[in-house]
Amino acid sequence: MPVAPARPIVLTASERHRLKKAAWGHKTPYQVRMRAQVVLHAARGRSNARTARETGLHVDTVRRWRGRFAAQGMSALADRERSGRPPSFSALQAAQLKALACQLPAETGVPLSRWSCPDLAREAVERGIAAFLSASTVRRWLKDDGSSPGSTAPGSSSPTPASAPGPPASWTCTPTPGRANRSATTST
């Protein structure tokens, strides 16, 4: 079976300079360094097999990066987006939970003085915000966003008035009784 000829690579001066910096830079990630070396070898007119021998890569890897660079230029040397696991919850669900966290439990009809993460998760499930929601997910969302009860609700541009009665300045996500004690405190 005949082998397809290697795609020719012609570099501009700026591309050559950027590739040399990437290929020989001490702080350049290994994958980027190897891709840059492949393109530089290709620009010198070397075959895929010779480039593979000199870089220690498989010939198919050399062919892939050479072809991508020939088709798309410098931008092709970056990693492509990966699909990963699809999100379990939508941004709307997270925003609804954060808005719930910014309300006093008494305002929502829950007989509590303040929210805990398990209580917020339970209330979100009861309200139909999500079919299932763990306390650790609630804790992570609130921590990542910097939200806390009494702060501005997500999507709102006006802060809670200082004179309005509200929850304490700090709140604690407490674990469910009988579980490991992993509590996180967030202060405003």
N, C-alpha and C positions, 0 to 999 in steps of 0.2 A: 504494500500500500504506500503510495507516494506521500511524502511529508510536505505540508504546506510551507511555502517560503516565509521566512521571518518578515514581519512588517517593518518597513524602514522607518527610522526615527530621525527627525531633523529638529535640532534645538535652537532656540534663540539664545542670545548672550545672557539675558536675565534668567531664563529657564535653567541654563547650564550652571549659572552661579548659585541659584537656589538649590538645585539638585546636589551640587558639590557640598554645599553647607549641610544639607540633610544627610548625605552619604557619609561624611566624615566628622560630623558634629558629635561631641562626646555626650551631650545630653539628649540627642535624638533617640526616640524610641526605636528598638531593634527592627520592628516591622517596617517603619518608615525608612530607616537606613537601608535595608535590603531592597526595598522597592526602588529607591533612588539609585542604588548601585546597578540594578538591572537596567534601568533606563539609560544611565551613563554608558554602560557596556554596549547597549543597543545602538546608541548614538555614534559610537566608534565603529559600527559596522560589524560587530561580532555576532556570531551565530547564537541561537538559543542554547545549543548544546555546550558551547564553550563558556557562555555566560553562566550556565548552570554549574559547570565544573568549577569555575573560578569563585563563584559565590557560595557554593555548597548547597544550593537550592535544587529542587526537582525541576526538570525541564518543563513540565506542565505549569509550574508556578511562574517560571520565567516567561513562558509564552503568554500566560494570563496577564501579567502586569505590563508586559511590552504591548500587548494588544489594547489593553485599556488606555494606556498612555497615548498610543497612536490615535485612538478614537476620540478621547476626551481631553487630553492635555493634563496639566498639573492637577486639576481637580480630581482626576481619576485615581490618584495615588492615595487618597483618603479612604478610610473605611466606609463602606456603605452602611446605610441604616439597616438595622436588624429588627425583625418583627418583635421578638421577645414574647413574653406572656401578655395577652390582652388585659387591659385594666378590668378589675372586678367591679369597680364602682365608678360612676360618672362624676364629672366635676359638679354637676347639679346636686347630686346626693351629698357630696362633701360640703358644698355651700349651704345646703339645708341643715346639715348637722351643725355647722359652725354658727349659723343663725340661731339654732336652738340653744347652743351653748352660751350664747350672748344674752339669753333671757334668764330671769330668775325662775327657779322651778315652781315657785308659788304662782307666778304669772301664767304658767302653762297648766295649772291644776294638779301639779305633782306635789305631794306633801313632804317636801324636802327643804332644808335650809339652803343647800348648795348642791351643785351637780358633782357627781363623781363620774369617771369614765364608764364604769359598768352601768350606772344609772342612765347616762346619755345614750349608750348603746341600746339598752333595753327600751328606752322611750322612742328612739329612732325606729326600731323594729315595730313597736306598737303603732306608731304613726304611719307606717308604710313607706318610710324613706328608703329602707333597704330590707330585703328578705332576711338577711343575717348580717350582723355587724359585731365585731369583737371589741372589747374594751381597749385592747392594744392598738387596733386600727384607729379608734377615736383619739387615743392619746397621741399617736403619730401624726394624725391630721392636725390636731390642735398645736402640737409642738412645731411642726413644719411651717405652719402658717403664722405662728406667733399669736394666735387668737387666744382670748381668755374671756370668761364671762364678764360682762360689763363693758367690753371694748366695742368699737364700732362693728356692727354686723357686716359680714361680707356683702359687697355690692352697694353698701350705703356710704355716702360721702360725709355724713354729719356724725361727729362723735357723741357719745352718751353725755348728757349734761352732768357737770360735776355736782350740782345740787340735787339731782334726781336720786331717789333711793336706789341702790343697786347692790350687787353682790360684793363680797369682800375684795380687797385689792389683789389678793392672791388666792389661788384655788389649788386644790390637790386632787389628782387622779388617784383614788385609793383602790387597792385590789379588792376583789370579792372576798368576803370572809372565808377562811379556810384555804386560801390559795397562797402561793409564795408572796412574800412582801416585797414587791417591786413597785414602789410608788414614785411618781415624778411630780415635782412641784414646779409650777410656772408662776412667775411674778410679772406684774405689769409695771 
